[in-house]
Amino acid sequence: MAVVDGRIGAVIGQKVLFRHLSPDRTSSIVDEKTHEPILSILTLIVETVTKLHRDGHRVVLVSSGAVGVGLRRMNVDERPTYLPRIQALAAVGQCRLMSLWDNLFSHLRVPVAQILLTRNDIAERTQYVNAQNTFGQLFDMGVIPIVNENDTLAVSEIKFGDNDTLSAITAAMIKADYLFLMTDVDCLYSANPRTNPDAKPIEVVTDISSLDADVSSAGSSLGTGGMSTKIVAAKLGTSAGVTTVITKSSKPGNVHDIVKYLQYLEARPNGVAADDQHEALTAPLHTRFIRSNTPIQSRTFWLLHGLYPHGTLYIDRGAYHALLNNANLLPVGVVGVEGHFGQQESVRLVVVDRPSPDALNGDFIHHREEPKEVGRALVNYGSIEITHIKGHRSTQIETLLGYADSDYVAMRENISFHPEHRKHAVTPSLTPALEEWKSP
């Protein structure tokens, strides 16, 4: 299981990631006004994680809450806005928070370990693999890893953004079977159940892109999380082959029953519950997001979600079509550049429908339609270099730059597409038109 920001996320089956509401994000384990830990909820979390652990599941708990605990420790009433102050409070609170978890688990003789992450920690592929190996060793030792974002050091460029995202990336990293995202309602609803008596629960989601649900639930004054971030996390998790569940944070014990129910379904023909009420197994109310039958691989997931994009490359549809057929990205297929980045840094790939001629001389691209990010890439050249060579043939790189480190802007092995854009209809390349615009 994984607890995140006072929220719990759990990875189960034989790996469970449990993410619970945390002290600095919501009020589920820390009182929003007093910032005092809600020991009754914390104890239930520990008991649930321990029960799963003893059932043979390898559980990860994602829990931030460091800032919230730091506020209490330093008798500060409101979360500050000054970043160094927030990070100082996180440093104070992290010690206290981890001590609290360790103390509670020790009563049940379950060892725990602290893992603090930022995007920088997994930016290098070797670091990402090292993190996977560390989790593996902790599982082999019978230890419960407790994951948190390193709020003491993280800045916007290297933050995961929210702990729902962190829990989904962690779930993919450890190849979890289940990811639990705990919130203030039992499940997703078609409308806000607090204001609409006709709101209907959504128990199973097979296609997130077509989901029609109310996501108005938001994080507390202590944090930034809300239902919309859980939908994003569910999309990340399911794309990596992780069954993702949303359920009520105030009832962490439900996770154990839901896991048993999910395993029961997996053992049934076609994953359907029995009609016979004596044979059928039921579970507490929850929303289950069905995992992809064709999950993206570990390296692909790392390229898409483990790295912070430092800029954007606009490519024509001919280049996009070539990449889908496993070709490398040539400079002639690049239409524009945004941002400042160096070699081997991550960038977004955006397909241009119809660039204006002005785009050839500047970084900003005008589109007749809203541009869409289709994937990410690690580039062989920096933004300044690509600005000079875009739209040209590879044989011209040395003339334009004075050197040629590679014939390609990015190698296909360093390019990953979002699942919905891996097989997309494409139109003929715009490169001939670009070449025509460039000619006198």
C-alpha positions in Angstrom: 0.0 0.0 0.0 1.2 3.5 -0.4 0.3 6.5 1.6 0.7 9.8 0.0 0.3 13.3 1.5 -1.9 12.0 4.3 -3.6 10.1 1.6 -3.1 6.4 1.2 -2.1 4.7 -2.0 -1.5 1.0 -2.1 0.3 -1.3 -4.4 -0.8 -4.9 -4.0 -1.3 -8.2 -5.6 1.4 -9.6 -4.8 2.4 -6.0 -4.8 0.1 -3.3 -3.4 0.6 0.4 -3.4 -1.6 2.2 -0.9 -1.9 6.0 -1.1 -3.8 7.6 1.8 -4.7 11.2 2.4 -1.9 12.9 4.1 -1.4 15.6 6.7 -0.4 18.4 4.4 -2.8 17.7 1.6 -6.1 16.8 3.2 -7.7 16.1 6.5 -7.9 12.3 6.4 -5.0 11.6 8.8 -4.2 15.0 10.1 -6.8 17.5 11.3 -7.0 20.4 8.9 -7.4 23.0 11.6 -5.2 21.8 14.4 -2.7 19.8 12.2 -2.7 17.1 14.8 -2.5 13.5 13.5 -5.7 11.6 13.6 -4.4 8.5 15.5 -7.5 6.4 14.9 -7.1 6.6 11.1 -3.3 6.1 11.3 -3.8 3.0 13.4 -6.3 1.6 11.0 -3.9 2.2 8.1 -1.1 0.4 9.9 -3.4 -2.5 10.8 -4.6 -2.8 7.2 -1.1 -2.7 5.7 0.1 -5.2 8.3 -2.8 -7.6 7.4 -2.0 -7.3 3.7 1.7 -7.9 4.5 0.9 -11.0 6.5 -1.3 -12.3 3.7 1.7 -12.3 1.5 1.3 -9.0 -0.3 4.3 -6.7 -0.8 2.9 -3.4 0.2 4.2 0.2 -0.4 2.8 3.1 1.6 3.0 6.5 -0.1 2.7 9.2 2.6 3.8 12.8 2.5 2.3 15.0 5.2 5.7 16.4 6.2 4.7 20.0 5.8 1.5 19.5 7.8 3.3 17.8 10.6 6.0 20.5 10.5 3.3 23.2 10.9 2.1 21.5 14.1 5.6 21.0 15.4 6.5 24.6 15.0 3.1 25.9 16.1 2.4 27.6 12.7 -1.3 28.1 12.0 -1.3 28.4 8.2 0.7 26.9 5.4 3.1 29.6 4.2 3.6 30.5 0.5 7.4 31.2 0.7 9.1 28.1 -0.8 12.2 28.0 1.5 9.8 28.3 4.5 7.7 25.4 3.2 10.8 23.3 2.7 12.1 24.1 6.1 8.8 23.0 7.7 9.0 19.8 5.6 12.4 19.1 7.0 11.1 19.5 10.5 7.9 17.5 9.8 9.5 14.6 7.9 11.5 13.4 11.0 8.3 13.5 13.1 6.2 11.8 10.5 8.5 8.9 9.9 9.0 8.5 13.6 5.2 8.2 14.0 4.9 5.6 11.3 7.8 3.6 12.6 6.4 3.7 16.1 3.0 2.5 15.1 4.3 -0.3 12.9 6.8 -1.4 15.6 3.9 -2.4 17.8 3.0 -5.0 15.2 6.7 -6.0 14.7 6.7 -4.8 11.1 9.9 -3.0 9.9 9.5 0.0 7.7 11.9 2.0 5.5 11.8 5.6 4.2 12.2 6.4 0.5 12.2 10.1 -0.5 12.0 10.8 -4.2 12.0 13.7 -6.7 12.0 13.5 -10.4 15.8 14.1 -10.4 16.2 10.9 -8.5 14.8 8.9 -11.4 15.9 11.2 -14.3 18.7 8.9 -15.2 17.7 5.5 -16.4 20.3 3.9 -14.1 18.9 5.7 -11.1 15.4 4.5 -12.0 16.6 0.9 -12.2 18.5 1.4 -8.9 15.2 2.6 -7.3 13.5 -0.5 -8.6 16.3 -2.7 -7.2 16.0 -1.0 -3.8 12.3 -1.7 -3.6 13.0 -5.3 -4.6 15.5 -5.8 -1.8 13.1 -4.2 0.8 10.4 -6.6 -0.3 12.8 -9.6 0.0 13.6 -8.4 3.6 10.0 -8.2 4.6 10.1 -4.4 4.9 7.3 -1.9 4.2 8.7 1.0 2.1 7.1 4.3 3.0 7.5 6.7 0.0 7.2 10.5 0.1 8.2 13.3 -2.2 11.3 15.0 -0.9 9.6 18.3 -0.2 12.7 19.6 1.6 14.7 19.8 -1.7 12.1 19.6 -4.5 11.4 22.6 -6.6 8.7 22.9 -9.3 11.0 21.6 -12.1 11.7 18.4 -10.3 8.5 17.8 -8.3 6.0 15.2 -9.3 3.3 17.8 -8.9 1.0 15.8 -6.5 1.3 12.6 -4.6 -1.3 10.9 -6.7 1.1 11.2 -9.6 4.0 10.0 -7.4 2.0 7.0 -6.3 1.2 6.0 -9.9 4.8 6.4 -11.0 5.9 4.3 -7.9 3.2 1.7 -8.8 4.6 1.4 -12.3 8.2 1.3 -11.1 7.6 -1.7 -8.9 5.2 -3.3 -11.3 2.3 -3.3 -8.8 -0.8 -5.3 -9.3 -3.1 -2.7 -7.6 -2.9 1.0 -6.8 -5.3 2.4 -4.2 -6.1 6.1 -4.2 -8.0 7.1 -1.1 -10.3 10.1 -1.1 -13.2 11.7 0.8 -15.9 9.8 -1.0 -16.5 6.1 -1.5 -16.1 6.2 -5.3 -16.6 8.3 -8.4 -20.1 9.5 -9.0 -22.0 10.8 -12.0 -22.6 14.0 -10.1 -21.6 15.5 -6.7 -23.5 13.2 -4.2 -23.4 16.0 -1.5 -25.6 18.3 -3.7 -27.3 16.0 -6.1 -29.5 13.2 -4.7 -29.6 11.5 -8.2 -25.9 11.0 -8.3 -25.0 7.5 -9.2 -21.8 5.6 -8.3 -19.4 4.6 -11.0 -18.1 1.2 -10.0 -16.1 0.2 -13.1 -14.2 2.3 -15.6 -12.9 0.6 -18.7 -12.2 3.7 -20.8 -10.9 6.7 -18.8 -11.0 8.9 -21.9 -14.8 8.6 -22.1 -15.3 8.9 -18.4 -18.3 11.1 -17.4 -18.0 11.7 -13.7 -18.0 14.5 -11.2 -14.5 15.5 -10.1 -15.4 18.5 -8.0 -13.8 17.0 -4.9 -10.8 19.0 -4.0 -7.9 18.9 -1.6 -8.0 20.8 1.7 -6.3 24.1 2.5 -3.2 22.1 3.4 -2.7 20.6 0.0 -3.3 20.6 -3.7 -4.8 17.2 -4.5 -8.3 16.6 -5.8 -10.3 14.1 -7.6 -9.0 15.2 -11.0 -5.4 14.3 -10.0 -6.7 10.8 -9.1 -8.1 10.5 -12.6 -4.7 11.4 -14.1 -3.0 8.9 -11.7 -5.5 6.2 -12.7 -4.6 6.8 -16.3 -0.9 6.5 -15.6 -1.4 3.4 -13.5 -3.7 1.5 -15.9 -1.5 2.3 -18.8 1.3 0.6 -17.0 -0.8 -2.5 -16.3 -1.9 -1.6 -12.7 -5.5 -2.0 -11.6 -6.3 1.3 -9.9 -9.0 1.8 -7.2 -10.5 4.9 -5.7 -12.2 4.3 -2.3 -12.9 6.1 1.0 -9.9 7.3 3.0 -11.7 7.2 6.4 -12.2 3.4 6.0 -8.7 2.1 5.2 -9.8 -1.4 6.3 -11.9 -1.6 3.1 -8.7 -2.0 1.1 -8.2 -5.5 2.4 -11.7 -6.5 1.5 -11.4 -5.0 -2.0 -8.2 -6.8 -2.6 -9.8 -10.1 -1.7 -12.7 -9.2 -4.0 -10.4 -8.3 -6.9 -8.5 -11.5 -6.6 -11.9 -13.4 -6.5 -12.9 -11.7 -9.8 -9.5 -12.5 -11.4 -10.1 -16.2 -10.5 -13.6 -16.1 -12.1 -14.3 -16.8 -15.8 -14.0 -13.6 -17.7 -13.6 -11.7 -14.4 -17.3 -11.7 -13.7 -18.8 -12.2 -10.2 -21.1 -15.2 -9.7 -24.8 -14.8 -9.9 -25.4 -17.1 -6.9 -25.5 -14.9 -3.8 -24.1 -17.7 -1.7 -21.1 -18.1 -4.0 -20.6 -14.4 -4.9 -18.1 -12.3 -2.9 -18.9 -8.6 -2.4 -16.8 -5.6 -1.6 -17.2 -2.2 -0.1 -18.2 0.5 -2.6 -15.3 1.6 -4.8 -14.4 2.6 -8.3 -12.1 0.2 -10.2 -10.2 1.3 -13.3 -9.5 -1.7 -15.5 -5.8 -2.0 -16.4 -4.6 -2.0 -20.0 -4.3 -5.4 -21.7 -1.2 -4.0 -23.5 0.7 -2.1 -20.8 3.6 0.1 -21.8 7.0 -1.2 -20.8 9.2 0.1 -18.0 11.5 2.2 -20.1 8.6 3.6 -22.1 6.9 4.6 -18.9 10.1 6.2 -17.6 10.5 8.3 -20.7 6.9 9.5 -20.6 6.4 10.0 -16.9 9.7 9.8 -15.0 11.3 12.8 -16.6 10.5 16.5 -16.5 10.1 17.9 -20.0 12.4 21.0 -20.5 10.9 22.1 -23.8 8.8 21.2 -26.8 9.7 20.0 -30.4 7.0 20.6 -33.0 7.2 17.9 -35.7 5.3 17.5 -39.0 3.0 14.6 -39.6 5.5 13.0 -41.9 8.0 12.8 -39.1 5.3 11.5 -36.8 4.4 8.8 -39.3 8.1 7.8 -39.7 8.5 7.6 -35.9 5.5 5.3 -35.6 7.3 3.1 -38.1 10.3 3.0 -35.8 12.4 5.6 -37.7 14.7 8.1 -35.9 13.7 11.8 -35.8 15.5 13.7 -38.5 16.0 17.5 -38.4 14.1 17.9 -41.6 10.9 16.8 -39.8 11.3 19.3 -37.0 9.2 22.5 -37.5 9.7 24.5 -34.3 11.4 24.6 -30.9 10.1 26.0 -27.6 12.0 26.2 -24.3 15.7 25.9 -23.4 17.2 22.5 -23.0 20.4 20.6 -23.4 21.5 17.3 -24.9 19.9 14.2 -23.5 17.2 16.2 -21.8 13.5 15.3 -22.1 11.2 17.3 -24.4 7.5 17.1 -25.5 6.7 16.0 -29.0 3.8 18.0 -30.6 2.5 17.2 -34.0 1.8 20.3 -36.2 -1.2 20.2 -38.4 -0.4 23.2 -40.5 2.4 25.6 -39.5 2.4 29.1 -40.9 5.5 30.2 -42.9 6.4 32.5 -39.9 7.1 29.4 -37.9 10.2 28.8 -39.9 11.9 31.8 -38.5 10.7 31.7 -34.9 10.0 29.4 -32.0 6.3 29.9 -31.8 4.0 27.9 -34.0 0.6 29.0 -35.1 -2.0 26.2 -35.4 -5.3 26.0 -37.1 -6.2 23.3 -34.6 -5.2 22.8 -30.9 -1.7 21.2 -30.9 -1.5 17.8 -29.2 1.4 16.3 -27.3 1.9 12.8 -28.7 5.0 11.7 -26.7 8.4 12.5 -25.2 11.9 12.3 -26.4 15.5 12.5 -25.2 17.3 14.7 -27.7 20.8 14.5 -29.2 21.1 18.3 -29.5 20.2 21.3 -27.4 17.4 23.8 -28.2 19.8 26.3 -29.7 21.3 23.7 -32.0 18.0 22.3 -33.1 16.7 25.8 -33.9 19.6 26.1 -36.4 19.2 22.6 -38.0 15.4 22.2 -38.0 14.0 21.8 -41.5 17.4 20.8 -42.9 18.8 17.5 -44.1 21.2 15.6 -41.9 24.0 16.1 -44.4 23.8 19.9 -43.7 24.3 19.6 -39.9 28.0 20.0 -39.9 27.9 23.0 -42.2 25.3 24.7 -40.0 26.8 23.9 -36.6 30.5 23.3 -37.4 30.2 19.8 -36.1 27.8 16.8 -36.3 27.4 14.7 -33.1 24.5 12.8 -34.7 22.5 12.6 -37.9 19.3 12.6 -35.8 17.6 15.0 -33.4 16.5 11.9 -31.4 16.9 8.2 -31.6 13.8 6.1 -31.8 14.8 4.1 -28.7 14.7 7.4 -26.8 11.2 8.3 -28.0 8.0 7.2 -26.4 4.4 7.9 -27.4 1.4 8.2 -25.2 -0.8 5.1 -25.6 -3.6 6.9 -27.4 -1.1 8.2 -30.0 0.9 5.0 -30.7 -1.4 4.1 -33.6 -2.8 7.2 -35.1 -3.9 8.0 -38.7 -1.4 10.4 -40.3 -1.4 12.5 -43.4 1.5 13.0 -45.8 4.5 14.9 -44.6 4.5 18.7 -44.7 8.3 18.7 -45.3 8.0 19.4 -49.1 5.9 22.5 -48.3 8.4 23.7 -45.8 11.2 23.2 -48.3 9.2 25.2 -50.8 8.7 28.0 -48.3 12.5 28.1 -47.6 13.4 28.3 -51.3 13.9 31.8 -52.8 
